[in-house]
Amino acid sequence: MNIEELNPGDAVYAACHIYNDGSIPSIPKDQLLAHPGARGVLLETGHLEDSPERKIFLVRFEDEELNLGPATGCWPEELSSVAK
């Protein structure tokens, strides 16, 4: 399934390492949020005001203990709809 066709509540997987770019103030900048293959849940799909043509996906990824981490904004190329 194409990542653009997913709905809130669907499972997604990190396609690459995903780090905090500084937009999550409660954790250190550059902290690893998800490793490739990490499972997450799609919360919302939207776009940034200054880039309305590009979709962004709000995702919470599981850690090693299966706890959901903070909501993280991801670009489509950072996600996959299938486990790898």
Secondary structure by P-SEA (a helix, b strand, c coil): cccccccccbbbbbcccccccccccccccccccccccbbbbbcbbbbccccccbbbbbbbbbcccccccccccccccccccccc
